């Protein structure tokens, strides 16, 4: 069978991590089976749907690399088609008009609640022939007997008695078709074989299966992905921090790190943590997805991001880093090659923002010394050591790593002190205390002029501090 899956977000907000994970699972299932992946925008709620949200969803999917083979399809472009399906159901007696007033429905509900019954429509209009000229909704005539049974790809067998389900509204009084109708029509028309979605829809599935059956359509398979919780055990939401996928980009995460984090949220393969996209495609299996909710763990995401920053092609990291460098008001063209800086610094950063922050000193003078680092490095004869090494460095013919290294060595020998007595103050003088690689590489990248200027500045700093 030709596998086809879909992601069907409602454009009423940004793409959040829960949606992105559902999209990822759906996408992986399609890719794993050589199938196709469809993007469908469920924009029937005209009041809450916005173009901005559509754009945010598309942007998020593109950033994560979840490319779709078909779509985006918009439900608002398909109203005529939904109408014809509803008319067909009406003509065949599988749906009916209902003009129950709000008051009647409210009273019914109150009575049912008082009798400790599940509130449900009582089928009052089933046998009445409500005129199309009166204000009305259309309800689906749900079977009264039997039950709906399906094998969920994640949760296993699920059975719901039809007596639990009521006659659901498929067209509102304003003429708009409802979610349960449009989703069935679309999944059928688009040839979806596996409907993979959040388990907040699990109660809709039996109703949808009844609709498929009434329409004489083949029922697809369903897989309901458990929700994501915050570390406090409550459903993941804004108050837990970033939930929008694009916020992660702003915060300096690599898309492959977020993707890797999301695939592991509810799915595992042995104790492997790091998965390339190709490995995910090869190994991902819906039947191995956890049935219980997963907890979002920022520390683990940070760990993965760090791994990816360390491993990814440095040119690519540099490319992703440059906007963050730009945010600091730095033009990377005015300093050392950014790719070389990435290679030198990347082991020391968890996010691109941090990488930008700890690399700023290569491009511009830092404002203040890190207090702790300065206290430790600028003591004893630090000023003398700096003055001595500066004399040597200033005489260098070529500003290359090897001669810089030799210079520090020669100063150490001439002063007859330990290496650290020269190297430590020199490092802090030039970096201000930011994490940095080998001293010769650091100085080489900072450049001759800036290095010498910063050594002078450090000497001044030390002398003025000792005088005061
Ligand atoms: N549009 C629905 C939502 O955003 C998803 C519907 C579905 O996947 O069936 O929750």
Boltz pocket constraint, residues with backbone or C-beta under 6 A from the ligand:
constraints:
  - pocket:
      binder: B
      contacts: [[A, 7], [A, 8], [A, 9], [A, 10], [A, 42], [A, 183], [A, 196], [A, 197], [A, 198], [A, 201]]
      max_distance: 6.0
